[in-house]
Amino acid sequence: MTDEGVQHILTNVGKFKVRHPRTFMREPKKYKSSLPSTEVPHPGISYNPSYTDHQNLLNEVAEKEIKQLKEEEHLKRTTTDLFSKVTADEKMDTWLTEMSSCLQPDDADDQDIDGDYRAINPPTSFDKKKNSETETKTKRIKSIGVAKEDVTNRKEKSFRFV
């Protein structure tokens, strides 16, 4: 039977021929997602895992737990155990002594004020400041002296190796 005959019979019987869209046989486009793909679970998680898969899973979990315990011990050792423990009474006593130390005048401070006070470095005067010309002259003289010393050192070294 031809297509026209089939179409005529189907129209008269009441059943129409299904016309699919042109894109019906094409493969759908694959779009890339920004989400990561789902990971395949460990075979030891299944309902009836094999003995080796289950043991491997238990070993992985145990290693993670041991690693986490080591990190916690390290943090405890480096932070909390490093400092001494102070009771609330001791803390309050030290706070009171520190705060009251500024309120009471010390006798040692009074002696410094009454006595002759001297700075570590003596005071300087503006008159003693050198001019730029004198500074350049002294630099030239020093550089000439250093150059002469270098020449004499070179001569001595050359005589030593001969």
JOQUINOR-V962792 format. One record per backbone hydrogen bond with DSSP energy under -1.0 kcal/mol. NH is the residue of the N-H (numbers start at 0). CO is the residue of the C=O. If there is no record, write none. Layout:
NH|CO / NH|CO
This chain:
5|1 / 6|2 / 7|3 / 8|4 / 9|5 / 10|6 / 11|7 / 12|8 / 13|9 / 23|20 / 44|41 / 53|49 / 54|50 / 55|51 / 56|52 / 57|53 / 58|54 / 59|55 / 60|56 / 61|57 / 62|58 / 63|59 / 64|60 / 65|61 / 66|62 / 67|63 / 68|64 / 69|65 / 70|66 / 71|67 / 72|68 / 73|69 / 74|70 / 75|71 / 76|72 / 77|73 / 78|74 / 80|75 / 90|86 / 91|87 / 92|88 / 93|89 / 94|90 / 95|91 / 96|92 / 97|93 / 98|94 / 99|95 / 100|96 / 103|99 / 110|106 / 111|107 / 112|108 / 113|109 / 114|110 / 128|125 / 134|130 / 135|131 / 136|132 / 137|133 / 138|134 / 139|135 / 140|136 / 141|137 / 142|138 / 143|139 / 144|140 / 145|141 / 146|142 / 147|143 / 148|144 / 149|145 / 150|146 / 151|147 / 152|148 / 153|149 / 154|150 / 155|151 / 156|152 / 157|153 / 158|154 / 159|155 / 160|156
